[in-house]
Amino acid sequence: MIQFYYTYVLYSEFDKKLYVGCTQNLQERFKAHSKGEVPATRNRRPLKLQYYEACHDLRDARHREQYLKTTHGRRFIRQRLKSYLTG
């Protein structure tokens, strides 16, 4: 069975900002964020899963996570989600 690693972007409806992360189990990780079990997003709930990418290699997923946290990466995400974020 092929293992995937996910780079994901959450949108905080509380502060209208994005959170970028990486995980092996996207469903469980999102549940943890939603329940307030992740310190970085605990006070930023409610959250919506806005975007994710799947990679076969953990290094690739982590590299993509680091890119999406840069100015260029955030610009990419905002452009990708432009119609959703602006209505």
N, CA, C and O atoms as a Maestro MAE file, in Angstrom:
{
 s_m_m2io_version
 :::
 2.0.0
}

f_m_ct {
 s_m_title
 :::
 protein
 m_atom[348] {
  # First column is atom index #
  i_m_mmod_type
  r_m_x_coord
  r_m_y_coord
  r_m_z_coord
  i_m_residue_number
  s_m_chain_name
  s_m_pdb_residue_name
  s_m_pdb_atom_name
  i_m_atomic_number
  :::
  1 25 0.839 -1.184 0.000 1 A "MET " " N  " 7
  2 3 0.000 0.000 0.000 1 A "MET " " CA " 6
  3 2 0.885 1.249 0.000 1 A "MET " " C  " 6
  4 15 1.882 1.318 0.719 1 A "MET " " O  " 8
  5 25 0.511 2.211 -0.802 2 A "ILE " " N  " 7
  6 3 1.274 3.446 -0.922 2 A "ILE " " CA " 6
  7 2 0.946 4.373 0.246 2 A "ILE " " C  " 6
  8 15 -0.221 4.600 0.565 2 A "ILE " " O  " 8
  9 25 1.988 4.901 0.873 3 A "GLN " " N  " 7
  10 3 1.825 5.838 1.984 3 A "GLN " " CA " 6
  11 2 1.915 7.266 1.460 3 A "GLN " " C  " 6
  12 15 2.799 7.588 0.667 3 A "GLN " " O  " 8
  13 25 1.016 8.101 1.897 4 A "PHE " " N  " 7
  14 3 1.037 9.503 1.510 4 A "PHE " " CA " 6
  15 2 1.315 10.377 2.720 4 A "PHE " " C  " 6
  16 15 0.997 10.024 3.855 4 A "PHE " " O  " 8
  17 25 1.914 11.520 2.451 5 A "TYR " " N  " 7
  18 3 2.142 12.559 3.445 5 A "TYR " " CA " 6
  19 2 1.473 13.806 2.900 5 A "TYR " " C  " 6
  20 15 1.560 14.095 1.706 5 A "TYR " " O  " 8
  21 25 0.814 14.534 3.761 6 A "TYR " " N  " 7
  22 3 -0.005 15.657 3.324 6 A "TYR " " CA " 6
  23 2 0.515 16.985 3.857 6 A "TYR " " C  " 6
  24 15 0.864 17.115 5.030 6 A "TYR " " O  " 8
  25 25 0.557 17.957 2.970 7 A "THR " " N  " 7
  26 3 0.784 19.339 3.345 7 A "THR " " CA " 6
  27 2 -0.583 19.994 3.238 7 A "THR " " C  " 6
  28 15 -1.263 19.857 2.222 7 A "THR " " O  " 8
  29 25 -0.984 20.702 4.280 8 A "TYR " " N  " 7
  30 3 -2.344 21.221 4.295 8 A "TYR " " CA " 6
  31 2 -2.376 22.678 4.747 8 A "TYR " " C  " 6
  32 15 -1.454 23.177 5.391 8 A "TYR " " O  " 8
  33 25 -3.472 23.336 4.385 9 A "VAL " " N  " 7
  34 3 -3.678 24.727 4.755 9 A "VAL " " CA " 6
  35 2 -5.045 24.836 5.415 9 A "VAL " " C  " 6
  36 15 -6.060 24.428 4.850 9 A "VAL " " O  " 8
  37 25 -5.052 25.393 6.617 10 A "LEU " " N  " 7
  38 3 -6.285 25.643 7.343 10 A "LEU " " CA " 6
  39 2 -6.578 27.140 7.321 10 A "LEU " " C  " 6
  40 15 -5.663 27.963 7.334 10 A "LEU " " O  " 8
  41 25 -7.844 27.474 7.289 11 A "TYR " " N  " 7
  42 3 -8.268 28.873 7.347 11 A "TYR " " CA " 6
  43 2 -8.984 29.093 8.671 11 A "TYR " " C  " 6
  44 15 -9.932 28.380 8.999 11 A "TYR " " O  " 8
  45 25 -8.530 30.077 9.424 12 A "SER " " N  " 7
  46 3 -9.146 30.408 10.701 12 A "SER " " CA " 6
  47 2 -10.277 31.408 10.480 12 A "SER " " C  " 6
  48 15 -10.049 32.521 10.004 12 A "SER " " O  " 8
  49 25 -11.487 31.006 10.825 13 A "GLU " " N  " 7
  50 3 -12.611 31.938 10.715 13 A "GLU " " CA " 6
  51 2 -12.561 32.976 11.834 13 A "GLU " " C  " 6
  52 15 -13.241 33.999 11.754 13 A "GLU " " O  " 8
  53 25 -11.776 32.729 12.862 14 A "PHE " " N  " 7
  54 3 -11.651 33.656 13.983 14 A "PHE " " CA " 6
  55 2 -10.777 34.861 13.618 14 A "PHE " " C  " 6
  56 15 -11.194 36.008 13.780 14 A "PHE " " O  " 8
  57 25 -9.559 34.591 13.122 15 A "ASP " " N  " 7
  58 3 -8.649 35.698 12.810 15 A "ASP " " CA " 6
  59 2 -8.399 35.890 11.313 15 A "ASP " " C  " 6
  60 15 -7.612 36.748 10.913 15 A "ASP " " O  " 8
  61 25 -9.077 35.080 10.486 16 A "LYS " " N  " 7
  62 3 -9.003 35.205 9.011 16 A "LYS " " CA " 6
  63 2 -7.595 34.970 8.469 16 A "LYS " " C  " 6
  64 15 -7.233 35.513 7.425 16 A "LYS " " O  " 8
  65 25 -6.805 34.167 9.169 17 A "LYS " " N  " 7
  66 3 -5.445 33.865 8.725 17 A "LYS " " CA " 6
  67 2 -5.316 32.393 8.369 17 A "LYS " " C  " 6
  68 15 -6.168 31.575 8.717 17 A "LYS " " O  " 8
  69 25 -4.235 32.073 7.669 18 A "LEU " " N  " 7
  70 3 -3.973 30.711 7.246 18 A "LEU " " CA " 6
  71 2 -2.958 30.034 8.162 18 A "LEU " " C  " 6
  72 15 -2.085 30.685 8.734 18 A "LEU " " O  " 8
  73 25 -3.089 28.736 8.288 19 A "TYR " " N  " 7
  74 3 -2.134 27.908 9.035 19 A "TYR " " CA " 6
  75 2 -1.691 26.806 8.089 19 A "TYR " " C  " 6
  76 15 -2.528 26.171 7.448 19 A "TYR " " O  " 8
  77 25 -0.402 26.571 7.992 20 A "VAL " " N  " 7
  78 3 0.151 25.537 7.112 20 A "VAL " " CA " 6
  79 2 0.794 24.456 7.963 20 A "VAL " " C  " 6
  80 15 1.534 24.754 8.900 20 A "VAL " " O  " 8
  81 25 0.510 23.196 7.636 21 A "GLY " " N  " 7
  82 3 1.079 22.089 8.383 21 A "GLY " " CA " 6
  83 2 1.338 20.890 7.492 21 A "GLY " " C  " 6
  84 15 1.080 20.917 6.289 21 A "GLY " " O  " 8
  85 25 1.852 19.840 8.108 22 A "CYS " " N  " 7
  86 3 2.212 18.617 7.392 22 A "CYS " " CA " 6
  87 2 1.874 17.426 8.287 22 A "CYS " " C  " 6
  88 15 2.090 17.478 9.498 22 A "CYS " " O  " 8
  89 25 1.350 16.362 7.701 23 A "THR " " N  " 7
  90 3 0.957 15.196 8.486 23 A "THR " " CA " 6
  91 2 0.909 13.936 7.629 23 A "THR " " C  " 6
  92 15 0.911 13.995 6.399 23 A "THR " " O  " 8
  93 25 0.866 12.814 8.304 24 A "GLN " " N  " 7
  94 3 0.724 11.528 7.627 24 A "GLN " " CA " 6
  95 2 -0.755 11.119 7.573 24 A "GLN " " C  " 6
  96 15 -1.163 10.387 6.671 24 A "GLN " " O  " 8
  97 25 -1.547 11.588 8.528 25 A "ASN " " N  " 7
  98 3 -2.964 11.253 8.588 25 A "ASN " " CA " 6
  99 2 -3.765 12.555 8.642 25 A "ASN " " C  " 6
  100 15 -3.936 13.152 9.705 25 A "ASN " " O  " 8
  101 25 -4.243 12.975 7.493 26 A "LEU " " N  " 7
  102 3 -4.900 14.275 7.373 26 A "LEU " " CA " 6
  103 2 -6.199 14.348 8.178 26 A "LEU " " C  " 6
  104 15 -6.466 15.360 8.825 26 A "LEU " " O  " 8
  105 25 -7.001 13.295 8.145 27 A "GLN " " N  " 7
  106 3 -8.274 13.317 8.878 27 A "GLN " " CA " 6
  107 2 -8.062 13.451 10.385 27 A "GLN " " C  " 6
  108 15 -8.716 14.262 11.040 27 A "GLN " " O  " 8
  109 25 -7.154 12.658 10.924 28 A "GLU " " N  " 7
  110 3 -6.895 12.712 12.364 28 A "GLU " " CA " 6
  111 2 -6.280 14.044 12.780 28 A "GLU " " C  " 6
  112 15 -6.599 14.579 13.841 28 A "GLU " " O  " 8
  113 25 -5.409 14.568 11.950 29 A "ARG " " N  " 7
  114 3 -4.766 15.843 12.267 29 A "ARG " " CA " 6
  115 2 -5.795 16.975 12.265 29 A "ARG " " C  " 6
  116 15 -5.767 17.846 13.135 29 A "ARG " " O  " 8
  117 25 -6.700 16.960 11.290 30 A "PHE " " N  " 7
  118 3 -7.729 17.995 11.243 30 A "PHE " " CA " 6
  119 2 -8.653 17.892 12.464 30 A "PHE " " C  " 6
  120 15 -9.055 18.911 13.026 30 A "PHE " " O  " 8
  121 25 -8.983 16.679 12.866 31 A "LYS " " N  " 7
  122 3 -9.794 16.487 14.076 31 A "LYS " " CA " 6
  123 2 -9.091 17.071 15.297 31 A "LYS " " C  " 6
  124 15 -9.720 17.720 16.132 31 A "LYS " " O  " 8
  125 25 -7.783 16.837 15.396 32 A "ALA " " N  " 7
  126 3 -7.008 17.363 16.520 32 A "ALA " " CA " 6
  127 2 -7.029 18.891 16.520 32 A "ALA " " C  " 6
  128 15 -7.171 19.508 17.576 32 A "ALA " " O  " 8
  129 25 -6.890 19.500 15.352 33 A "HIS " " N  " 7
  130 3 -6.968 20.960 15.249 33 A "HIS " " CA " 6
  131 2 -8.351 21.435 15.679 33 A "HIS " " C  " 6
  132 15 -8.475 22.397 16.437 33 A "HIS " " O  " 8
  133 25 -9.377 20.769 15.199 34 A "SER " " N  " 7
  134 3 -10.754 21.174 15.487 34 A "SER " " CA " 6
  135 2 -11.107 21.066 16.963 34 A "SER " " C  " 6
  136 15 -11.885 21.869 17.477 34 A "SER " " O  " 8
  137 25 -10.541 20.081 17.643 35 A "LYS " " N  " 7
  138 3 -10.816 19.868 19.067 35 A "LYS " " CA " 6
  139 2 -9.976 20.781 19.969 35 A "LYS " " C  " 6
  140 15 -10.189 20.816 21.180 35 A "LYS " " O  " 8
  141 25 -9.037 21.508 19.395 36 A "GLY " " N  " 7
  142 3 -8.185 22.390 20.189 36 A "GLY " " CA " 6
  143 2 -6.998 21.677 20.796 36 A "GLY " " C  " 6
  144 15 -6.420 22.166 21.767 36 A "GLY " " O  " 8
  145 25 -6.621 20.538 20.253 37 A "GLU " " N  " 7
  146 3 -5.497 19.756 20.773 37 A "GLU " " CA " 6
  147 2 -4.152 20.198 20.231 37 A "GLU " " C  " 6
  148 15 -3.115 19.706 20.675 37 A "GLU " " O  " 8
  149 25 -4.153 21.117 19.279 38 A "VAL " " N  " 7
  150 3 -2.914 21.622 18.688 38 A "VAL " " CA " 6
  151 2 -2.704 23.042 19.196 38 A "VAL " " C  " 6
  152 15 -3.487 23.934 18.871 38 A "VAL " " O  " 8
  153 25 -1.656 23.266 19.991 39 A "PRO " " N  " 7
  154 3 -1.444 24.583 20.604 39 A "PRO " " CA " 6
  155 2 -1.426 25.749 19.612 39 A "PRO " " C  " 6
  156 15 -1.919 26.832 19.928 39 A "PRO " " O  " 8
  157 25 -0.875 25.545 18.438 40 A "ALA " " N  " 7
  158 3 -0.743 26.647 17.473 40 A "ALA " " CA " 6
  159 2 -2.088 27.145 16.950 40 A "ALA " " C  " 6
  160 15 -2.189 28.296 16.526 40 A "ALA " " O  " 8
  161 25 -3.109 26.314 16.970 41 A "THR " " N  " 7
  162 3 -4.412 26.716 16.439 41 A "THR " " CA " 6
  163 2 -5.529 26.685 17.472 41 A "THR " " C  " 6
  164 15 -6.683 26.966 17.148 41 A "THR " " O  " 8
  165 25 -5.199 26.351 18.697 42 A "ARG " " N  " 7
  166 3 -6.219 26.209 19.755 42 A "ARG " " CA " 6
  167 2 -7.106 27.452 19.875 42 A "ARG " " C  " 6
  168 15 -8.328 27.340 19.969 42 A "ARG " " O  " 8
  169 25 -6.493 28.621 19.872 43 A "ASN " " N  " 7
  170 3 -7.254 29.863 20.050 43 A "ASN " " CA " 6
  171 2 -7.683 30.499 18.736 43 A "ASN " " C  " 6
  172 15 -8.117 31.651 18.718 43 A "ASN " " O  " 8
  173 25 -7.567 29.765 17.646 44 A "ARG " " N  " 7
  174 3 -7.909 30.312 16.333 44 A "ARG " " CA " 6
  175 2 -9.102 29.598 15.710 44 A "ARG " " C  " 6
  176 15 -9.399 29.795 14.531 44 A "ARG " " O  " 8
  177 25 -9.779 28.779 16.488 45 A "ARG " " N  " 7
  178 3 -10.919 28.034 15.983 45 A "ARG " " CA " 6
  179 2 -12.136 28.946 15.856 45 A "ARG " " C  " 6
  180 15 -12.233 29.938 16.577 45 A "ARG " " O  " 8
  181 25 -13.073 28.628 14.948 46 A "PRO " " N  " 7
  182 3 -13.173 27.442 14.106 46 A "PRO " " CA " 6
  183 2 -12.247 27.520 12.887 46 A "PRO " " C  " 6
  184 15 -11.896 28.597 12.404 46 A "PRO " " O  " 8
  185 25 -11.875 26.343 12.421 47 A "LEU " " N  " 7
  186 3 -10.959 26.206 11.291 47 A "LEU " " CA " 6
  187 2 -11.627 25.446 10.154 47 A "LEU " " C  " 6
  188 15 -12.486 24.593 10.373 47 A "LEU " " O  " 8
  189 25 -11.217 25.771 8.951 48 A "LYS " " N  " 7
  190 3 -11.685 25.044 7.772 48 A "LYS " " CA " 6
  191 2 -10.466 24.535 7.011 48 A "LYS " " C  " 6
  192 15 -9.472 25.246 6.867 48 A "LYS " " O  " 8
  193 25 -10.549 23.315 6.532 49 A "LEU " " N  " 7
  194 3 -9.499 22.782 5.677 49 A "LEU " " CA " 6
  195 2 -9.694 23.404 4.305 49 A "LEU " " C  " 6
  196 15 -10.694 23.147 3.636 49 A "LEU " " O  " 8
  197 25 -8.736 24.224 3.888 50 A "GLN " " N  " 7
  198 3 -8.849 24.960 2.640 50 A "GLN " " CA " 6
  199 2 -8.182 24.275 1.462 50 A "GLN " " C  " 6
  200 15 -8.654 24.362 0.329 50 A "GLN " " O  " 8
  201 25 -7.074 23.589 1.742 51 A "TYR " " N  " 7
  202 3 -6.239 23.096 0.635 51 A "TYR " " CA " 6
  203 2 -5.318 22.028 1.172 51 A "TYR " " C  " 6
  204 15 -4.874 22.107 2.318 51 A "TYR " " O  " 8
  205 25 -5.023 21.024 0.357 52 A "TYR " " N  " 7
  206 3 -3.999 20.051 0.731 52 A "TYR " " CA " 6
  207 2 -3.363 19.458 -0.510 52 A "TYR " " C  " 6
  208 15 -3.949 19.454 -1.593 52 A "TYR " " O  " 8
  209 25 -2.168 18.966 -0.330 53 A "GLU " " N  " 7
  210 3 -1.413 18.285 -1.380 53 A "GLU " " CA " 6
  211 2 -0.895 16.984 -0.805 53 A "GLU " " C  " 6
  212 15 -0.535 16.924 0.371 53 A "GLU " " O  " 8
  213 25 -0.855 15.949 -1.613 54 A "ALA " " N  " 7
  214 3 -0.347 14.648 -1.175 54 A "ALA " " CA " 6
  215 2 1.010 14.387 -1.824 54 A "ALA " " C  " 6
  216 15 1.209 14.655 -3.009 54 A "ALA " " O  " 8
  217 25 1.935 13.862 -1.028 55 A "CYS " " N  " 7
  218 3 3.276 13.519 -1.505 55 A "CYS " " CA " 6
  219 2 3.590 12.078 -1.096 55 A "CYS " " C  " 6
  220 15 3.074 11.588 -0.092 55 A "CYS " " O  " 8
  221 25 4.426 11.411 -1.866 56 A "HIS " " N  " 7
  222 3 4.852 10.059 -1.522 56 A "HIS " " CA " 6
  223 2 5.994 10.056 -0.516 56 A "HIS " " C  " 6
  224 15 6.236 9.048 0.147 56 A "HIS " " O  " 8
  225 25 6.681 11.154 -0.402 57 A "ASP " " N  " 7
  226 3 7.868 11.224 0.429 57 A "ASP " " CA " 6
  227 2 7.706 12.310 1.499 57 A "ASP " " C  " 6
  228 15 7.275 13.420 1.190 57 A "ASP " " O  " 8
  229 25 8.043 12.003 2.737 58 A "LEU " " N  " 7
  230 3 7.923 12.952 3.833 58 A "LEU " " CA " 6
  231 2 8.781 14.194 3.590 58 A "LEU " " C  " 6
  232 15 8.355 15.310 3.887 58 A "LEU " " O  " 8
  233 25 9.971 14.005 3.057 59 A "ARG " " N  " 7
  234 3 10.842 15.165 2.785 59 A "ARG " " CA " 6
  235 2 10.195 16.128 1.799 59 A "ARG " " C  " 6
  236 15 10.289 17.345 1.955 59 A "ARG " " O  " 8
  237 25 9.534 15.573 0.776 60 A "ASP " " N  " 7
  238 3 8.849 16.425 -0.201 60 A "ASP " " CA " 6
  239 2 7.713 17.208 0.459 60 A "ASP " " C  " 6
  240 15 7.534 18.396 0.193 60 A "ASP " " O  " 8
  241 25 6.946 16.530 1.321 61 A "ALA " " N  " 7
  242 3 5.837 17.194 1.999 61 A "ALA " " CA " 6
  243 2 6.345 18.296 2.923 61 A "ALA " " C  " 6
  244 15 5.762 19.379 2.970 61 A "ALA " " O  " 8
  245 25 7.412 18.035 3.650 62 A "ARG " " N  " 7
  246 3 7.983 19.045 4.557 62 A "ARG " " CA " 6
  247 2 8.556 20.227 3.766 62 A "ARG " " C  " 6
  248 15 8.431 21.383 4.171 62 A "ARG " " O  " 8
  249 25 9.181 19.914 2.642 63 A "HIS " " N  " 7
  250 3 9.735 20.968 1.794 63 A "HIS " " CA " 6
  251 2 8.603 21.859 1.275 63 A "HIS " " C  " 6
  252 15 8.730 23.083 1.250 63 A "HIS " " O  " 8
  253 25 7.509 21.243 0.866 64 A "ARG " " N  " 7
  254 3 6.360 22.003 0.374 64 A "ARG " " CA " 6
  255 2 5.750 22.848 1.500 64 A "ARG " " C  " 6
  256 15 5.344 23.987 1.273 64 A "ARG " " O  " 8
  257 25 5.688 22.288 2.709 65 A "GLU " " N  " 7
  258 3 5.190 23.030 3.868 65 A "GLU " " CA " 6
  259 2 6.036 24.279 4.094 65 A "GLU " " C  " 6
  260 15 5.503 25.372 4.285 65 A "GLU " " O  " 8
  261 25 7.351 24.111 4.072 66 A "GLN " " N  " 7
  262 3 8.241 25.255 4.283 66 A "GLN " " CA " 6
  263 2 8.061 26.306 3.190 66 A "GLN " " C  " 6
  264 15 8.098 27.504 3.468 66 A "GLN " " O  " 8
  265 25 7.865 25.860 1.949 67 A "TYR " " N  " 7
  266 3 7.641 26.801 0.854 67 A "TYR " " CA " 6
  267 2 6.348 27.587 1.067 67 A "TYR " " C  " 6
  268 15 6.326 28.807 0.900 67 A "TYR " " O  " 8
  269 25 5.270 26.890 1.436 68 A "LEU " " N  " 7
  270 3 3.981 27.551 1.607 68 A "LEU " " CA " 6
  271 2 3.977 28.543 2.770 68 A "LEU " " C  " 6
  272 15 3.087 29.389 2.860 68 A "LEU " " O  " 8
  273 25 4.953 28.445 3.648 69 A "LYS " " N  " 7
  274 3 5.071 29.390 4.759 69 A "LYS " " CA " 6
  275 2 5.863 30.639 4.377 69 A "LYS " " C  " 6
  276 15 5.940 31.585 5.161 69 A "LYS " " O  " 8
  277 25 6.442 30.649 3.200 70 A "THR " " N  " 7
  278 3 7.193 31.817 2.735 70 A "THR " " CA " 6
  279 2 6.235 32.833 2.115 70 A "THR " " C  " 6
  280 15 5.056 32.545 1.906 70 A "THR " " O  " 8
  281 25 6.751 34.008 1.829 71 A "THR " " N  " 7
  282 3 5.948 35.043 1.184 71 A "THR " " CA " 6
  283 2 5.428 34.560 -0.160 71 A "THR " " C  " 6
  284 15 4.254 34.753 -0.477 71 A "THR " " O  " 8
  285 25 6.290 33.935 -0.952 72 A "HIS " " N  " 7
  286 3 5.871 33.436 -2.271 72 A "HIS " " CA " 6
  287 2 4.847 32.316 -2.135 72 A "HIS " " C  " 6
  288 15 3.899 32.235 -2.916 72 A "HIS " " O  " 8
  289 25 5.040 31.462 -1.151 73 A "GLY " " N  " 7
  290 3 4.112 30.363 -0.926 73 A "GLY " " CA " 6
  291 2 2.740 30.857 -0.492 73 A "GLY " " C  " 6
  292 15 1.720 30.348 -0.955 73 A "GLY " " O  " 8
  293 25 2.712 31.836 0.388 74 A "ARG " " N  " 7
  294 3 1.423 32.407 0.830 74 A "ARG " " CA " 6
  295 2 0.733 33.094 -0.345 74 A "ARG " " C  " 6
  296 15 -0.489 33.033 -0.476 74 A "ARG " " O  " 8
  297 25 1.515 33.741 -1.191 75 A "ARG " " N  " 7
  298 3 0.949 34.362 -2.389 75 A "ARG " " CA " 6
  299 2 0.343 33.292 -3.303 75 A "ARG " " C  " 6
  300 15 -0.737 33.491 -3.860 75 A "ARG " " O  " 8
  301 25 1.035 32.155 -3.456 76 A "PHE " " N  " 7
  302 3 0.526 31.046 -4.257 76 A "PHE " " CA " 6
  303 2 -0.820 30.562 -3.703 76 A "PHE " " C  " 6
  304 15 -1.778 30.381 -4.454 76 A "PHE " " O  " 8
  305 25 -0.881 30.353 -2.377 77 A "ILE " " N  " 7
  306 3 -2.118 29.862 -1.759 77 A "ILE " " CA " 6
  307 2 -3.242 30.878 -1.935 77 A "ILE " " C  " 6
  308 15 -4.359 30.506 -2.295 77 A "ILE " " O  " 8
  309 25 -2.967 32.128 -1.692 78 A "ARG " " N  " 7
  310 3 -4.010 33.158 -1.836 78 A "ARG " " CA " 6
  311 2 -4.511 33.235 -3.276 78 A "ARG " " C  " 6
  312 15 -5.707 33.416 -3.508 78 A "ARG " " O  " 8
  313 25 -3.604 33.100 -4.242 79 A "GLN " " N  " 7
  314 3 -4.012 33.110 -5.643 79 A "GLN " " CA " 6
  315 2 -4.834 31.863 -5.971 79 A "GLN " " C  " 6
  316 15 -5.836 31.935 -6.681 79 A "GLN " " O  " 8
  317 25 -4.399 30.732 -5.448 80 A "ARG " " N  " 7
  318 3 -5.088 29.454 -5.679 80 A "ARG " " CA " 6
  319 2 -6.497 29.473 -5.091 80 A "ARG " " C  " 6
  320 15 -7.427 28.908 -5.667 80 A "ARG " " O  " 8
  321 25 -6.646 30.126 -3.944 81 A "LEU " " N  " 7
  322 3 -7.928 30.163 -3.241 81 A "LEU " " CA " 6
  323 2 -8.645 31.502 -3.408 81 A "LEU " " C  " 6
  324 15 -9.557 31.826 -2.648 81 A "LEU " " O  " 8
  325 25 -8.231 32.261 -4.391 82 A "LYS " " N  " 7
  326 3 -8.726 33.624 -4.561 82 A "LYS " " CA " 6
  327 2 -10.245 33.720 -4.563 82 A "LYS " " C  " 6
  328 15 -10.804 34.567 -3.866 82 A "LYS " " O  " 8
  329 25 -10.912 32.890 -5.315 83 A "SER " " N  " 7
  330 3 -12.368 32.989 -5.400 83 A "SER " " CA " 6
  331 2 -13.026 32.623 -4.074 83 A "SER " " C  " 6
  332 15 -14.083 33.160 -3.742 83 A "SER " " O  " 8
  333 25 -12.421 31.721 -3.317 84 A "TYR " " N  " 7
  334 3 -13.018 31.346 -2.030 84 A "TYR " " CA " 6
  335 2 -12.789 32.424 -0.981 84 A "TYR " " C  " 6
  336 15 -13.709 32.775 -0.243 84 A "TYR " " O  " 8
  337 25 -11.582 32.948 -0.907 85 A "LEU " " N  " 7
  338 3 -11.245 33.902 0.153 85 A "LEU " " CA " 6
  339 2 -11.888 35.278 -0.073 85 A "LEU " " C  " 6
  340 15 -12.135 36.008 0.886 85 A "LEU " " O  " 8
  341 25 -12.158 35.632 -1.329 86 A "THR " " N  " 7
  342 3 -12.731 36.950 -1.605 86 A "THR " " CA " 6
  343 2 -14.223 36.891 -1.859 86 A "THR " " C  " 6
  344 15 -14.882 37.929 -1.911 86 A "THR " " O  " 8
  345 25 -14.759 35.707 -2.017 87 A "GLY " " N  " 7
  346 3 -16.219 35.585 -2.216 87 A "GLY " " CA " 6
  347 2 -16.553 35.650 -3.619 87 A "GLY " " C  " 6
  348 15 -17.727 35.565 -3.979 87 A "GLY " " O  " 8
  :::
 }
 m_bond[347] {
  # First column is bond index #
  i_m_from
  i_m_to
  i_m_order
  :::
  1 1 2 1
  2 2 3 1
  3 3 4 2
  4 3 5 1
  5 5 6 1
  6 6 7 1
  7 7 8 2
  8 7 9 1
  9 9 10 1
  10 10 11 1
  11 11 12 2
  12 11 13 1
  13 13 14 1
  14 14 15 1
  15 15 16 2
  16 15 17 1
  17 17 18 1
  18 18 19 1
  19 19 20 2
  20 19 21 1
  21 21 22 1
  22 22 23 1
  23 23 24 2
  24 23 25 1
  25 25 26 1
  26 26 27 1
  27 27 28 2
  28 27 29 1
  29 29 30 1
  30 30 31 1
  31 31 32 2
  32 31 33 1
  33 33 34 1
  34 34 35 1
  35 35 36 2
  36 35 37 1
  37 37 38 1
  38 38 39 1
  39 39 40 2
  40 39 41 1
  41 41 42 1
  42 42 43 1
  43 43 44 2
  44 43 45 1
  45 45 46 1
  46 46 47 1
  47 47 48 2
  48 47 49 1
  49 49 50 1
  50 50 51 1
  51 51 52 2
  52 51 53 1
  53 53 54 1
  54 54 55 1
  55 55 56 2
  56 55 57 1
  57 57 58 1
  58 58 59 1
  59 59 60 2
  60 59 61 1
  61 61 62 1
  62 62 63 1
  63 63 64 2
  64 63 65 1
  65 65 66 1
  66 66 67 1
  67 67 68 2
  68 67 69 1
  69 69 70 1
  70 70 71 1
  71 71 72 2
  72 71 73 1
  73 73 74 1
  74 74 75 1
  75 75 76 2
  76 75 77 1
  77 77 78 1
  78 78 79 1
  79 79 80 2
  80 79 81 1
  81 81 82 1
  82 82 83 1
  83 83 84 2
  84 83 85 1
  85 85 86 1
  86 86 87 1
  87 87 88 2
  88 87 89 1
  89 89 90 1
  90 90 91 1
  91 91 92 2
  92 91 93 1
  93 93 94 1
  94 94 95 1
  95 95 96 2
  96 95 97 1
  97 97 98 1
  98 98 99 1
  99 99 100 2
  100 99 101 1
  101 101 102 1
  102 102 103 1
  103 103 104 2
  104 103 105 1
  105 105 106 1
  106 106 107 1
  107 107 108 2
  108 107 109 1
  109 109 110 1
  110 110 111 1
  111 111 112 2
  112 111 113 1
  113 113 114 1
  114 114 115 1
  115 115 116 2
  116 115 117 1
  117 117 118 1
  118 118 119 1
  119 119 120 2
  120 119 121 1
  121 121 122 1
  122 122 123 1
  123 123 124 2
  124 123 125 1
  125 125 126 1
  126 126 127 1
  127 127 128 2
  128 127 129 1
  129 129 130 1
  130 130 131 1
  131 131 132 2
  132 131 133 1
  133 133 134 1
  134 134 135 1
  135 135 136 2
  136 135 137 1
  137 137 138 1
  138 138 139 1
  139 139 140 2
  140 139 141 1
  141 141 142 1
  142 142 143 1
  143 143 144 2
  144 143 145 1
  145 145 146 1
  146 146 147 1
  147 147 148 2
  148 147 149 1
  149 149 150 1
  150 150 151 1
  151 151 152 2
  152 151 153 1
  153 153 154 1
  154 154 155 1
  155 155 156 2
  156 155 157 1
  157 157 158 1
  158 158 159 1
  159 159 160 2
  160 159 161 1
  161 161 162 1
  162 162 163 1
  163 163 164 2
  164 163 165 1
  165 165 166 1
  166 166 167 1
  167 167 168 2
  168 167 169 1
  169 169 170 1
  170 170 171 1
  171 171 172 2
  172 171 173 1
  173 173 174 1
  174 174 175 1
  175 175 176 2
  176 175 177 1
  177 177 178 1
  178 178 179 1
  179 179 180 2
  180 179 181 1
  181 181 182 1
  182 182 183 1
  183 183 184 2
  184 183 185 1
  185 185 186 1
  186 186 187 1
  187 187 188 2
  188 187 189 1
  189 189 190 1
  190 190 191 1
  191 191 192 2
  192 191 193 1
  193 193 194 1
  194 194 195 1
  195 195 196 2
  196 195 197 1
  197 197 198 1
  198 198 199 1
  199 199 200 2
  200 199 201 1
  201 201 202 1
  202 202 203 1
  203 203 204 2
  204 203 205 1
  205 205 206 1
  206 206 207 1
  207 207 208 2
  208 207 209 1
  209 209 210 1
  210 210 211 1
  211 211 212 2
  212 211 213 1
  213 213 214 1
  214 214 215 1
  215 215 216 2
  216 215 217 1
  217 217 218 1
  218 218 219 1
  219 219 220 2
  220 219 221 1
  221 221 222 1
  222 222 223 1
  223 223 224 2
  224 223 225 1
  225 225 226 1
  226 226 227 1
  227 227 228 2
  228 227 229 1
  229 229 230 1
  230 230 231 1
  231 231 232 2
  232 231 233 1
  233 233 234 1
  234 234 235 1
  235 235 236 2
  236 235 237 1
  237 237 238 1
  238 238 239 1
  239 239 240 2
  240 239 241 1
  241 241 242 1
  242 242 243 1
  243 243 244 2
  244 243 245 1
  245 245 246 1
  246 246 247 1
  247 247 248 2
  248 247 249 1
  249 249 250 1
  250 250 251 1
  251 251 252 2
  252 251 253 1
  253 253 254 1
  254 254 255 1
  255 255 256 2
  256 255 257 1
  257 257 258 1
  258 258 259 1
  259 259 260 2
  260 259 261 1
  261 261 262 1
  262 262 263 1
  263 263 264 2
  264 263 265 1
  265 265 266 1
  266 266 267 1
  267 267 268 2
  268 267 269 1
  269 269 270 1
  270 270 271 1
  271 271 272 2
  272 271 273 1
  273 273 274 1
  274 274 275 1
  275 275 276 2
  276 275 277 1
  277 277 278 1
  278 278 279 1
  279 279 280 2
  280 279 281 1
  281 281 282 1
  282 282 283 1
  283 283 284 2
  284 283 285 1
  285 285 286 1
  286 286 287 1
  287 287 288 2
  288 287 289 1
  289 289 290 1
  290 290 291 1
  291 291 292 2
  292 291 293 1
  293 293 294 1
  294 294 295 1
  295 295 296 2
  296 295 297 1
  297 297 298 1
  298 298 299 1
  299 299 300 2
  300 299 301 1
  301 301 302 1
  302 302 303 1
  303 303 304 2
  304 303 305 1
  305 305 306 1
  306 306 307 1
  307 307 308 2
  308 307 309 1
  309 309 310 1
  310 310 311 1
  311 311 312 2
  312 311 313 1
  313 313 314 1
  314 314 315 1
  315 315 316 2
  316 315 317 1
  317 317 318 1
  318 318 319 1
  319 319 320 2
  320 319 321 1
  321 321 322 1
  322 322 323 1
  323 323 324 2
  324 323 325 1
  325 325 326 1
  326 326 327 1
  327 327 328 2
  328 327 329 1
  329 329 330 1
  330 330 331 1
  331 331 332 2
  332 331 333 1
  333 333 334 1
  334 334 335 1
  335 335 336 2
  336 335 337 1
  337 337 338 1
  338 338 339 1
  339 339 340 2
  340 339 341 1
  341 341 342 1
  342 342 343 1
  343 343 344 2
  344 343 345 1
  345 345 346 1
  346 346 347 1
  347 347 348 2
  :::
 }
}
